Amino acid sequence: MNAPVQHRVVFDFEIDFSNGGGLQGQGFRLDIEGDTIDDDALADYLVRDLRLLMVGEVRILDKRIICEAHKRVGGETG
């Protein structure tokens, strides 16, 4: 019996905070359900996953989906 294919999204991002400052990430990976995720959903997922507050703009860059085992128990996505 074959294990189901699991997907992760690998991407770069830039986040601007509404009270000033920002955050950048390169080669960041998150487990996802299925084999696709749009940029708006990914931005929301990233902000929730990092538990960020006072987020202004989120830019998703260089996004790609890879087949790779989920790292979290049960493949949680949020």
OpenMM code with the backbone's topology and positions (N, CA, C; nanometers):
from openmm import Vec3, app, unit

residues = "MET ASN ALA PRO VAL GLN HIS ARG VAL VAL PHE ASP PHE GLU ILE ASP PHE SER ASN GLY GLY GLY LEU GLN GLY GLN GLY PHE ARG LEU ASP ILE GLU GLY ASP THR ILE ASP ASP ASP ALA LEU ALA ASP TYR LEU VAL ARG ASP LEU ARG LEU LEU MET VAL GLY GLU VAL ARG ILE LEU ASP LYS ARG ILE ILE CYS GLU ALA HIS LYS ARG VAL GLY GLY GLU THR GLY".split()
positions = [
    Vec3(0.0848, -0.1192, 0.0000),
    Vec3(0.0000, 0.0000, 0.0000),
    Vec3(0.0885, 0.1245, 0.0000),
    Vec3(0.0645, 0.2165, -0.0918),
    Vec3(0.1454, 0.3372, -0.1039),
    Vec3(0.0927, 0.4467, -0.0125),
    Vec3(0.1859, 0.5217, 0.0474),
    Vec3(0.1482, 0.6373, 0.1290),
    Vec3(0.1020, 0.7491, 0.0358),
    Vec3(0.0052, 0.8312, 0.0800),
    Vec3(-0.0394, 0.9411, -0.0051),
    Vec3(0.0739, 1.0417, -0.0296),
    Vec3(0.0717, 1.1040, -0.1460),
    Vec3(0.1718, 1.2059, -0.1779),
    Vec3(0.1460, 1.3276, -0.0901),
    Vec3(0.2507, 1.3805, -0.0320),
    Vec3(0.2388, 1.4991, 0.0519),
    Vec3(0.3131, 1.6135, -0.0165),
    Vec3(0.2585, 1.7329, -0.0026),
    Vec3(0.3158, 1.8494, -0.0691),
    Vec3(0.3548, 1.9559, 0.0325),
    Vec3(0.4589, 2.0287, -0.0045),
    Vec3(0.5019, 2.1458, 0.0713),
    Vec3(0.5207, 2.2588, -0.0272),
    Vec3(0.5014, 2.3795, 0.0194),
    Vec3(0.5277, 2.4962, -0.0624),
    Vec3(0.6589, 2.5579, -0.0128),
    Vec3(0.7458, 2.5890, -0.1063),
    Vec3(0.8743, 2.6529, -0.0771),
    Vec3(0.8683, 2.7910, -0.1414),
    Vec3(0.8985, 2.8957, -0.0650),
    Vec3(0.8805, 3.0305, -0.1179),
    Vec3(0.9655, 3.1315, -0.0413),
    Vec3(0.9812, 3.2466, -0.1023),
    Vec3(1.0409, 3.3627, -0.0373),
    Vec3(0.9253, 3.4573, -0.0043),
    Vec3(0.9450, 3.5412, 0.0965),
    Vec3(0.8391, 3.6359, 0.1300),
    Vec3(0.8967, 3.7638, 0.1874),
    Vec3(0.8167, 3.8683, 0.1781),
    Vec3(0.8448, 3.9964, 0.2432),
    Vec3(0.7167, 4.0400, 0.3130),
    Vec3(0.7294, 4.0802, 0.4376),
    Vec3(0.6143, 4.1271, 0.5154),
    Vec3(0.6452, 4.2664, 0.5662),
    Vec3(0.5527, 4.3589, 0.5436),
    Vec3(0.5617, 4.4933, 0.6003),
    Vec3(0.4642, 4.5005, 0.7173),
    Vec3(0.5078, 4.5617, 0.8264),
    Vec3(0.4211, 4.5787, 0.9426),
    Vec3(0.3599, 4.7177, 0.9419),
    Vec3(0.2360, 4.7279, 0.9860),
    Vec3(0.1644, 4.8551, 0.9838),
    Vec3(0.2230, 4.9562, 1.0814),
    Vec3(0.2995, 4.9099, 1.1794),
    Vec3(0.3617, 5.0011, 1.2755),
    Vec3(0.5101, 5.0223, 1.2442),
    Vec3(0.5531, 4.9846, 1.1232),
    Vec3(0.6919, 5.0038, 1.0805),
    Vec3(0.7692, 4.8730, 1.0837),
    Vec3(0.8752, 4.8682, 1.0077),
    Vec3(0.9596, 4.7497, 1.0032),
    Vec3(0.9068, 4.6441, 0.9093),
    Vec3(0.9798, 4.5361, 0.9022),
    Vec3(0.9412, 4.4292, 0.8129),
    Vec3(1.0152, 4.3008, 0.8439),
    Vec3(0.9809, 4.1990, 0.7695),
    Vec3(1.0377, 4.0659, 0.7881),
    Vec3(1.0518, 4.0027, 0.6508),
    Vec3(1.1636, 3.9329, 0.6289),
    Vec3(1.1860, 3.8633, 0.5026),
    Vec3(1.2231, 3.7191, 0.5317),
    Vec3(1.1881, 3.6325, 0.4390),
    Vec3(1.2274, 3.4920, 0.4498),
    Vec3(1.2623, 3.4379, 0.3127),
    Vec3(1.3614, 3.3514, 0.3081),
    Vec3(1.4024, 3.2895, 0.1830),
    Vec3(1.4010, 3.1380, 0.2001),
    Vec3(1.3460, 3.0690, 0.1013),
    Vec3(1.3412, 2.9236, 0.1044),
    Vec3(1.2562, 2.8685, 0.2171),
    Vec3(1.1552, 2.9448, 0.2603),
    Vec3(1.0667, 2.9054, 0.3698),
    Vec3(0.9771, 2.7919, 0.3221),
    Vec3(0.9515, 2.6939, 0.4073),
    Vec3(0.8682, 2.5791, 0.3702),
    Vec3(0.7510, 2.5644, 0.4653),
    Vec3(0.6352, 2.5342, 0.4064),
    Vec3(0.5154, 2.5046, 0.4851),
    Vec3(0.4446, 2.3846, 0.4239),
    Vec3(0.3898, 2.3000, 0.5095),
    Vec3(0.3088, 2.1868, 0.4649),
    Vec3(0.1766, 2.2408, 0.4107),
    Vec3(0.1284, 2.1812, 0.3018),
    Vec3(-0.0017, 2.2202, 0.2483),
    Vec3(-0.0833, 2.0961, 0.2169),
    Vec3(-0.2137, 2.1146, 0.2153),
    Vec3(-0.3055, 2.0100, 0.1704),
    Vec3(-0.3190, 2.0254, 0.0201),
    Vec3(-0.3115, 1.9177, -0.0526),
    Vec3(-0.3253, 1.9250, -0.1973),
    Vec3(-0.1959, 1.9672, -0.2643),
    Vec3(-0.2081, 2.0027, -0.3929),
    Vec3(-0.0882, 2.0336, -0.4697),
    Vec3(-0.0860, 2.1768, -0.5221),
    Vec3(-0.1680, 2.2635, -0.4614),
    Vec3(-0.1693, 2.4036, -0.5026),
    Vec3(-0.2166, 2.4912, -0.3871),
    Vec3(-0.1734, 2.6167, -0.3885),
    Vec3(-0.2213, 2.7170, -0.2932),
    Vec3(-0.1982, 2.8530, -0.3579),
    Vec3(-0.3008, 2.9400, -0.3548),
    Vec3(-0.2811, 3.0713, -0.4170),
    Vec3(-0.2066, 3.1641, -0.3208),
    Vec3(-0.1543, 3.2725, -0.3752),
    Vec3(-0.0694, 3.3620, -0.2962),
    Vec3(-0.1426, 3.4248, -0.1782),
    Vec3(-0.2699, 3.4626, -0.1958),
    Vec3(-0.3460, 3.5230, -0.0856),
    Vec3(-0.3650, 3.4234, 0.0283),
    Vec3(-0.4007, 3.3004, -0.0051),
    Vec3(-0.4185, 3.1970, 0.0975),
    Vec3(-0.2855, 3.1661, 0.1659),
    Vec3(-0.1774, 3.1624, 0.0888),
    Vec3(-0.0459, 3.1361, 0.1465),
    Vec3(-0.0036, 3.2488, 0.2398),
    Vec3(-0.0299, 3.3729, 0.2011),
    Vec3(0.0032, 3.4871, 0.2876),
    Vec3(-0.0727, 3.4782, 0.4198),
    Vec3(-0.2025, 3.4456, 0.4132),
    Vec3(-0.2826, 3.4311, 0.5358),
    Vec3(-0.2288, 3.3175, 0.6232),
    Vec3(-0.1964, 3.2059, 0.5603),
    Vec3(-0.1426, 3.0891, 0.6315),
    Vec3(-0.0101, 3.1246, 0.6992),
    Vec3(0.0773, 3.1953, 0.6281),
    Vec3(0.2071, 3.2351, 0.6829),
    Vec3(0.1900, 3.3242, 0.8058),
    Vec3(0.1044, 3.4248, 0.7961),
    Vec3(0.0811, 3.5174, 0.9078),
    Vec3(0.0264, 3.4423, 1.0290),
    Vec3(-0.0692, 3.3506, 1.0060),
    Vec3(-0.1250, 3.2696, 1.1168),
    Vec3(-0.0186, 3.1790, 1.1762),
    Vec3(0.0587, 3.1111, 1.0901),
    Vec3(0.1580, 3.0156, 1.1359),
    Vec3(0.2666, 3.0827, 1.2198),
    Vec3(0.3060, 3.2031, 1.1816),
    Vec3(0.4084, 3.2774, 1.2565),
    Vec3(0.3494, 3.3595, 1.3699),
    Vec3(0.2160, 3.3601, 1.3797),
    Vec3(0.1429, 3.4341, 1.4844),
    Vec3(0.1817, 3.5824, 1.4867),
    Vec3(0.1802, 3.6422, 1.3682),
    Vec3(0.2197, 3.7822, 1.3541),
    Vec3(0.1007, 3.8744, 1.3766),
    Vec3(0.1295, 3.9920, 1.4297),
    Vec3(0.0289, 4.0950, 1.4530),
    Vec3(0.0676, 4.2203, 1.3758),
    Vec3(-0.0284, 4.3053, 1.3524),
    Vec3(-0.0074, 4.4350, 1.2879),
    Vec3(0.0619, 4.4214, 1.1526),
    Vec3(0.0182, 4.3218, 1.0763),
    Vec3(0.0751, 4.2969, 0.9440),
    Vec3(0.0100, 4.3901, 0.8430),
    Vec3(0.0930, 4.4550, 0.7636),
    Vec3(0.0453, 4.5382, 0.6533),
    Vec3(0.0401, 4.4539, 0.5273),
    Vec3(0.1375, 4.4708, 0.4396),
    Vec3(0.1405, 4.3980, 0.3125),
    Vec3(0.2278, 4.2736, 0.3230),
    Vec3(0.1855, 4.1670, 0.2548),
    Vec3(0.2638, 4.0435, 0.2443),
    Vec3(0.2861, 4.0163, 0.0963),
    Vec3(0.4117, 3.9983, 0.0584),
    Vec3(0.4456, 3.9641, -0.0798),
    Vec3(0.5044, 3.8234, -0.0826),
    Vec3(0.4485, 3.7387, -0.1668),
    Vec3(0.4967, 3.6019, -0.1863),
    Vec3(0.5789, 3.6007, -0.3146),
    Vec3(0.7007, 3.5478, -0.3062),
    Vec3(0.7935, 3.5483, -0.4190),
    Vec3(0.8477, 3.4079, -0.4431),
    Vec3(0.8765, 3.3762, -0.5658),
    Vec3(0.9464, 3.2523, -0.6030),
    Vec3(0.8824, 3.1276, -0.5405),
    Vec3(0.7501, 3.1163, -0.5529),
    Vec3(0.6758, 3.0047, -0.4925),
    Vec3(0.6838, 2.8812, -0.5809),
    Vec3(0.7072, 2.7665, -0.5178),
    Vec3(0.7009, 2.6392, -0.5898),
    Vec3(0.6507, 2.5309, -0.4955),
    Vec3(0.5815, 2.4344, -0.5519),
    Vec3(0.5275, 2.3221, -0.4760),
    Vec3(0.6195, 2.2027, -0.4977),
    Vec3(0.6527, 2.1335, -0.3888),
    Vec3(0.7369, 2.0148, -0.3983),
    Vec3(0.6671, 1.8978, -0.3307),
    Vec3(0.7018, 1.7770, -0.3727),
    Vec3(0.6551, 1.6559, -0.3059),
    Vec3(0.7578, 1.6219, -0.1992),
    Vec3(0.7145, 1.6266, -0.0754),
    Vec3(0.8038, 1.6012, 0.0375),
    Vec3(0.7166, 1.5671, 0.1567),
    Vec3(0.7606, 1.4751, 0.2375),
    Vec3(0.6835, 1.4360, 0.3557),
    Vec3(0.6618, 1.5557, 0.4471),
    Vec3(0.5410, 1.5646, 0.5022),
    Vec3(0.5105, 1.6701, 0.5976),
    Vec3(0.5957, 1.6538, 0.7221),
    Vec3(0.6367, 1.7640, 0.7800),
    Vec3(0.7220, 1.7629, 0.8984),
    Vec3(0.6426, 1.7691, 1.0277),
    Vec3(0.5174, 1.8155, 1.0196),
    Vec3(0.4338, 1.8267, 1.1400),
    Vec3(0.3505, 1.7009, 1.1569),
    Vec3(0.3189, 1.6710, 1.2786),
    Vec3(0.2350, 1.5553, 1.3076),
    Vec3(0.1012, 1.5729, 1.2370),
    Vec3(0.0621, 1.4751, 1.1571),
    Vec3(-0.0659, 1.4799, 1.0887),
    Vec3(-0.0723, 1.5768, 0.9734),
    Vec3(0.0404, 1.6405, 0.9371),
    Vec3(0.0413, 1.7337, 0.8252),
    Vec3(-0.0476, 1.8552, 0.8468),
    Vec3(-0.0516, 1.9069, 0.9699),
    Vec3(-0.1369, 2.0225, 1.0030),
    Vec3(-0.1029, 2.1399, 0.9132),
    Vec3(-0.2048, 2.2132, 0.8717),
    Vec3(-0.1837, 2.3328, 0.7895),
    Vec3(-0.2536, 2.4544, 0.8480),
    Vec3(-0.2690, 2.4599, 0.9742),
    Vec3(-0.3278, 2.5815, 1.0289),
    Vec3(-0.4106, 2.5627, 1.1434),
] * unit.nanometer
topology = app.Topology()
chain = topology.addChain("A")
for resn in residues:
    res = topology.addResidue(resn, chain)
    for name in ("N", "CA", "C"):
        topology.addAtom(name, app.Element.getBySymbol(name[0]), res)
